[in-house]
Amino acid sequence: MMVDHDGRPLRTGRAAVNGTSLHYRTAGSGPAVVLLHGVPKTGYHWRHLVKRLTPHHTVVVPDLRGLGGLGAARGRLRLGDDEREHRRAHDPPRA
């Protein structure tokens, strides 16, 4: 289990993105920091860094497509398509 700087579990969620469901974790408050893992890792790779960032940042830790119990790709996607779609769907509108 991943925890923040106070030892609280990170919030988890799923986002429908490009025909699959992406799992993500969030914690903290302040300017957002998105931690993207490499292959063949999962978001759990960042568990130690999350504790250091959450006092001053909102940390978002997604599991990339096909990793961390997520669905495999449907069709061809370019690197970054899922993250752009997730950000578009969840960012507050700009004035």
C-alpha positions as CSV (number, residue, x, y, z in Angstrom):
1,M,0.0,0.0,0.0
2,M,1.2,3.5,-0.8
3,V,0.9,6.2,1.9
4,D,1.5,9.9,2.1
5,H,3.8,11.8,4.5
6,D,1.3,11.3,7.3
7,G,1.0,7.6,6.7
8,R,-2.5,7.9,5.2
9,P,-3.3,5.6,2.2
10,L,-3.4,7.4,-1.2
11,R,-6.8,7.8,-2.8
12,T,-7.4,5.5,-5.7
13,G,-9.6,5.9,-8.8
14,R,-10.1,4.8,-12.3
15,A,-10.5,6.9,-15.4
16,A,-12.0,5.8,-18.7
17,V,-9.4,6.7,-21.3
18,N,-9.1,5.7,-25.0
19,G,-11.2,2.6,-24.6
20,T,-9.7,1.3,-21.4
21,S,-9.7,2.0,-17.7
22,L,-6.6,3.6,-16.2
23,H,-5.9,3.2,-12.4
24,Y,-4.4,6.1,-10.6
25,R,-3.6,7.2,-7.0
26,T,-3.6,10.8,-5.6
27,A,-2.5,12.5,-2.4
28,G,-1.5,15.8,-1.0
29,S,-2.4,19.4,-1.9
30,G,-0.7,22.2,-3.9
31,P,0.7,22.3,-7.4
32,A,0.3,19.0,-9.2
33,V,3.1,16.6,-9.9
34,V,2.4,13.6,-12.1
35,L,4.8,10.6,-11.6
36,L,5.0,8.3,-14.7
37,H,6.7,5.0,-14.2
38,G,8.8,3.1,-16.7
39,V,8.3,-0.4,-18.2
40,P,7.9,-3.0,-16.6
41,K,7.1,-1.0,-13.4
42,T,3.8,0.3,-11.9
43,G,3.0,3.4,-10.0
44,Y,4.1,1.6,-6.8
45,H,7.7,2.3,-8.0
46,W,7.2,5.9,-6.7
47,R,6.1,4.9,-3.1
48,H,9.1,6.5,-1.4
49,L,9.1,9.7,-3.4
50,V,5.3,10.2,-2.8
51,K,6.0,10.6,0.9
52,R,8.4,13.5,0.3
53,L,6.2,15.3,-2.2
54,T,2.8,15.2,-0.6
55,P,3.4,17.9,2.1
56,H,3.6,20.5,-0.7
57,H,2.2,19.0,-3.9
58,T,-0.9,17.1,-5.2
59,V,0.7,13.9,-6.4
60,V,-0.9,11.9,-9.2
61,V,0.5,8.4,-9.8
62,P,-1.2,6.6,-12.7
63,D,-0.5,3.0,-13.8
64,L,0.2,3.1,-17.5
65,R,-1.8,1.0,-20.0
66,G,-1.3,-2.7,-19.7
67,L,0.6,-2.5,-16.4
68,G,-0.6,-2.6,-12.8
69,G,-3.7,-4.7,-13.6
70,L,-4.9,-2.5,-16.4
71,G,-6.4,-3.4,-19.8
72,A,-4.2,-3.8,-22.8
73,A,-4.2,-1.4,-25.7
74,R,-7.1,-1.5,-28.2
75,G,-5.7,-0.4,-31.6
76,R,-2.7,1.8,-32.1
77,L,-2.0,4.7,-29.7
78,R,1.0,7.0,-29.5
79,L,3.0,7.4,-26.4
80,G,1.3,9.9,-24.2
81,D,-2.2,9.6,-25.7
82,D,-3.6,8.1,-22.5
83,E,-2.1,10.7,-20.2
84,R,-3.3,13.6,-22.4
85,E,-6.8,12.2,-22.4
86,H,-6.8,11.6,-18.7
87,R,-5.6,15.2,-18.1
88,R,-8.2,16.6,-20.5
89,A,-11.0,14.7,-18.7
90,H,-10.0,15.6,-15.1
91,D,-8.3,19.1,-15.3
92,P,-10.6,22.0,-14.2
93,P,-11.6,24.2,-17.1
94,R,-9.4,27.3,-17.6
95,A,-11.0,30.7,-17.5
